[in-house]
Amino acid sequence: MNQNEINSVVVIGAGPVGLSAAAHLLARNIQPIVIEKGSAVGSAISQWGHIRVFSPWKYVIDQQLRVILENNGWQAPDPDGLPTGHDIVEQYLQPAASTPELTKVIKLQTEVIAVSKHAHAKSFSKERNQALFSVHIKHSDGTTEVILTQAVIDASGTWSNPNPIGLDGLPVPGEIMNKDAIRYGLPDVVGRDKNDYASKRVLVLGGGHSAINIALELLKLQKLHPETKVVWGLRTNQLDKLLGGGINDELPARQALGNAAKNAVNNDQLELLAPFAIEKITRTSSGLAISATVAGQVQFIEVDRIIVAAGFRPDINILRELRLDLDSIVEAPAALAPLIDPNLHSCGTVPPHGYRELAHPDEHFFIVGMKAYGRAPTFLMLTGYEQVRSIAAKLAGDNEAAARVELVLPKTGVCSSERNDSDCCRSNTIADETSCCG
């Protein structure tokens, strides 16, 4: 520990939002320390690097990070081009991390294992706000260290904590025992992981665009390996809502993906089971026997592989000793949760927000990026960039800039709600024409 650490801000995670946070802090003459448990920046994105994102480059690049990059001779990709995850890492994050400004502030292969207030357990209140944060880290050789810092920005994301199969939020019987035949997230079914799925019976679980993408990729694999069988299980029978957006969606790639999935279902290329709920998984000599209900009726199917694309949830274990204000449903900051709770509405776009909506009782601690959305499914990188811009301004004492909104987001699909405009959100903390509360 040294004085430079005390006067710094620890940023957890070296993904797009984490590096954006570092750039905005540097612009405010605040020293960041970026802690990344992977061996390179963007390590989580690299795991789904084969996927092409919906957002074009103009919605992927943070403007403050762009300044650092261009000052070092970087040329931006075509603003209207659609990058893959690998493109984002190789053409954006890695060049940024290699700049003189950022390379010296990033600690790779270092994991944050806990965050607290120095000499203050969660239950100890006296002079708590004056106490520094203590960030406990573990290096690749297993040794541990404590960094004392004035503020912490958690941009660690949710990728490493996928939701299990059970509708109750828990693994179903047989899920853990048969984990060798179950994948979570976005496997590369036509590339790196092809041998796991070619000529196999594959069940895809999930009601979002990730599940659609996997199912369509499996249909491509089916053309090369006709014995491949694809079954898509949705928890709810709301296919039209999922594939909606149409001309209202300013992200055309997402609209095209939805249309392709709808055509595959209508043309009987893709077997759809909805509403679908797995009750039990049993290993047999010929595969995995699935006991499930389909539209309330008991049904038994047998598959070889299961891909679970049922979303992710934040890991808040490392934050156990902090005083947080998290919504009990979405596990997002309480002021943000009403705008993203899928029980209330399905807004594709959440209005820009900053430090006020992300604040917690332990001052100067913030959860940002995908992790700030808790269990909610929709997130745009631009939203995370606006979050950290506001937070950096606040930490620098520029309250006017911190409160200002500097972002206009694209509309991303139909915003629908079963409630009327007056009660579609649990609060009216933020509202504009892009939200169903507007």
N, C-alpha and C positions, 0 to 999 in steps of 0.2 A: 504494500500500500504506500502511496506517496501523495503529495499535494495535488499533482496533476489528476490523479484518479478522483480525489475528493471533489474537485472542481469540474468534473466531467459528467456526462450523461451516458448511462449504459443502455444500449439498444440490443434487444434480444432477437436474433434472426437476421441473416444477410440475404433475404429475398428482395423483391422489388420495393416493398414498403420499408423494410429495414434500411436499405441503402438510401432510399429517398429521405428517411429520417436523418441519416448521417449527413446528407448533403444540405438539408435545411438547417441543421444545427451548426454546421461549419459556416454557412452563410451568415449566421447570427453570432459568430465568434465563440461558439460553445463547442468544447471538445467532446466528440462522441467516442465511445468504446463499443464496437459492434462485436457481439459474441455469437458465433455460428458453430453449431455442433457438427455440421457436415465438413467434408474435406475441401469443399469449394463453395463459393457463393451460389445461391440458387439451387442448392442440393435437392430441395423438395421438388422444385419444378423439373429438375432433370429426371426425376422418377416418372413423370408423365410427359417427357420431352417430345414424344412422337405425336402428341395431340396438337392440332391447329386450333388456336383460340378464336373466339368470336370477334374479339376487339381488334381493330387495325392498329398499326404501330402508333398512330396519333393519339390513341387512348391508352397506350402502354408506357410511354416515356414520360417521366416526371420532368417538369421544366427546370427545376433547380439542379437535378442530376445532369440534365442536358447541358447546362452551362459548364459544369465541370468537364464533361466529356468533350464538348466542342473546344474548350480552352486547351485541350490536349490533342487536338487534331482529328477528333472523331467525326465521321460523317453519318448522319442519321439514315436509316433505311427509308424506303418509300412509305410515306405516312399512311397511304391507303392499303398497303400490303398486310396480309394476315400472317403473323408469325406462328411458328410452332413453339412449344415450350423450349426445345433446344435452341431455336433462334433467339429467344428472349435471353437465355443464359449466355450464349456464345457471342451474340452481336450487341448486347446491351449490358448485362450484369457483369460479365467478366471484364470487358473493357473498362467499365466504371471502377471495378475493384482494383484494376491495375494502374489507375491514375495515382500520381504522387499524393494527392489529397486524401485518398481513401485507403490506399494499400497499407498505410501505417496505423490505421485505426481499427482494422479488422483482425480478430483473433479466430482462426479456423480450428476445427477439431477440438473445440472447447464447448462444454455443455453447461448451461445454467441449471443447477440442481435445486436451488431455493432462493427466494427473495424475502427479505424481512426488513424491519427498521432496526438500526444498530442498537444493541443492548435493550431492545424493546420487543418482547413477545407480543402477540396479538392482543392479549388481555391487559397490557400495561399502557396506561394513558398519559402519565405525567411527562410533560415536555415532549410528547410524541412527535408533533409537527416539526420540532427543531432537530430531531434526530435524522442523521443520514440514512440512506438505504444501504443494507449489506447484501451484496449479491454473491452467493456462493457458487463457485464454478469448479468443474472437474476437467482436467486436461486429458489428452489422449493416453498418457502414461498412467492414468489413475490417480495422480496427485490432485489435491484440492487447494483452493485459494479463496480468499474473501476480498472483494472489491467494495470499498465504500464510495458512494456516489450521491450526488444531490438529487438525481431523478432517474427514473427507469421507464423506458418505452418498450413494451412487450409486443414485438412484431413476429412472434414465433410461428404463427399460423396454426392450422388444425390438421395438416396432412397426416401426421403420425398417429392420429387418434380417430380412426374411422368408427362409424356407428356399426353395431352388430346387427344380426338378422332380425332378432325378435321385435315385434311391434311394441313390446313393453320396454324397449331400450336395453334389453339384456340378451346375451346369446341364447339361442334355442337349444334344447337338449341335442347333443351330438355335434354342435357347431365347433366347439373347441377341440373335441376329440378328432374331428375330421378336417382340421385346419389345413392339412397338406393339400387338400383338393379344393380349397376355398381361397379366393383372392379378393382383396378389398381395394377399391380405388379404380385405376385405369390401366390395366395391363395392356401391353403392346401385342394384341392378338394376331396381327398380320405380320409382325416383325420379330422382335426379340423373343417373345413368348409364344410364337406360332405353334411350336411342337406340343404345347400343353393343351391346345384347343382344336387343332386340325383333326377332322374325322371323329370328333367327340360330341357328346350331347351336353350342351352348355345352357345353364340357366342364368339369366341376367336379372338381378334384383335391383329395383330403383325406379323412382318416378321423376327423375330430372334429366337434363340434357346430357349428363355424363353417361347415364344408362342408355340413352338413345344412341349416343356416339359408339358405345361398345357394341350394341346390337347391330348397328349398320356395318361396323368393321368386321363382325363375325359373318355377316352375309357376304362380304367380299371374300373372306376366307372360304366360305361355302362354295363359291364359284371354282376355286382351285381344288377344294377337297369336298366333293358333293355329299359325303357321308356326314359332314358336320351338320348338327341340328341345333337350332337356336330357339330358345323359349324365353319370353320376356314377361316377368312377373311384376305387376304394379300393385302397390298397397291400396290405392284408391282407383275407382273407375272413372277417372277424369281426364281421359286422353285428349279431348278437345281443348281443355284448359291448359294442359301441358304443352300442346303443340300450337297454341294460340300466339298471337302477336301480329302476324300478317303484315299488312302495310304500315302498322303502327310501330313496328320494330325497326329502329335505326341501326341495328346490328344485323345486316342481311345474312351473314353466315349462320346465325342462329335460326333465322326464319327458314333458310334452306334446309337445315338439319331437321327441323320439325316436319317440314313438308315431305322429306324423304322417308322419315319414319312412318308418317301417316300412310304414304303410298305403299310401303312394305307391308303394313298391317292389312290394308284394304285388298292388296293383291295376294294375300295368304302366303307371302314369303316369310313372314315373321309371326310365330304363334304367340298370341297375347293372352295372358291369364290375369283377370282383374275383376274385382279386388282379390288380391292374393296374399295369403298369410301362411308362412311355414310354421308348423307345430313341432316337427321333430325330424332329425336327419339320422339315418342308420346306414352303416356300411354293409354292403352285400358283396357277394363274389363277383357281381357284374357292374357295380357302380354304387351310387348314393341313392338310397330309397328316401324319397321326400314325402312325408305326411303333411298335407296342407289343406286349407280351405280355399275354394274358389267361388266367389259370390255366395259365401255362406255354406257351400256344400263340400263335404269331405272328399278329397281327391288324392290319389297316390300317383306320383310320377317318379321316374328313375333317370338320373343324369350322371355324367362323369365329372363335371366341373361346375362350380358355382362362382359367379362374379358378383360381388356385393358393391353396388354403387348407390348406397343409401345415405350418402353424406357423411359429415364429420362433426365432431364436437370438440370444444376447447378443453385442453388439459390444464386444469387450475390447481393441480397438486403442488406445483412449485411455488404457488402464491398463497399457500395455506396460512402463513403467518402475517399476511397483509389484511388490512380492513378494506374490503371491496364492496361496491354497491352494484351487484349483479341481479338482473331480472331472474326470478325463480323459474321461469319457463324457458326462455331462449338462452339464458346464461350470457347475455350481452349486457353492457352497461345499462343501467336502469332507464336513463333518459333516452337512449337510442332504441331500446327493445320494442316499444310500441310501433315503430316505423318498419320493423323487419319481421315481426312475429307472423309466421305463415298461417296461424290460426285466425288472424284478423283480416289479412289481405294478401294479395299476391303481386304487390308492386314490383315491377322489374327494376325500377329506379328508386333509390333512396336519396332524398335531398342531401346536398353537401352538409357536413357537420364537422365540428372541431372540438377543442379542448373542453368546452362546457358540457357537451353531451357524453364525453368520455372520462370525466373526472370521477374520482373515488374518494372516500373519506381520508385515506392516506394521500395527502397532497403530493403532486408531482410524480404520481405513478399513473401510467396510461396503458391500456390495451388497445392496439390499433390493428388495421388490416383485417384479414379474414377472421382472426381470432376475436376481434371486436364484435363480429356478427354472431358469435356464439354458435348456436345450432341452426341459425337461419341459412338458407341455401344460396342466396344471390349476393355477389360481391363484384365490384368493378375496381380495378387497380387505381383509377383516378380518384375514387372515393378515399382510398388509403393515403394517397399523396396529399389530398386536402386535409386529412386528419393531422398528418405530421407537420404540414406547413403551419397550421394553427397552433399546434402544441409547441413547436420551436419558437414561434413568436411569443407565446405566453411565457415560456421559460426565460426568454430574453427580456421580459418586462414590457413588450410592445403590445399592450392590451387592445389597442385599436385594430392592429393587423390580425391579432389572434381572433377577434370577434367577427372580422370581415369574411364574407364568402367570396372566394376567388375562382369558383369553378361552376361551369355549366355542363351538366351531364347529358349524354344522349338518352333519349327515351328508349326503353328496352322492353317493349311488348305491352300487351294489354294489362292494365292495372284493374283488377277486379276484386270485388268484395261482396260477401253476402249481407253486409251491413250497409246502412246508408252513409252518406258523407259525414254526417254529424257525429257518428259514433264508430267510424271504421278504425280509428286509432284509440288507444287507451289514454293518450294525452295528446295535446297539440303543441309539444315542445318545438317541433319543426314542421312546417308545412309550406308547400308551394305547388305550382301547377304540375310538377312531375310526380307528386305523391297522391295516393288515393285520399289523403286528408286535405288536399288542396281545393 
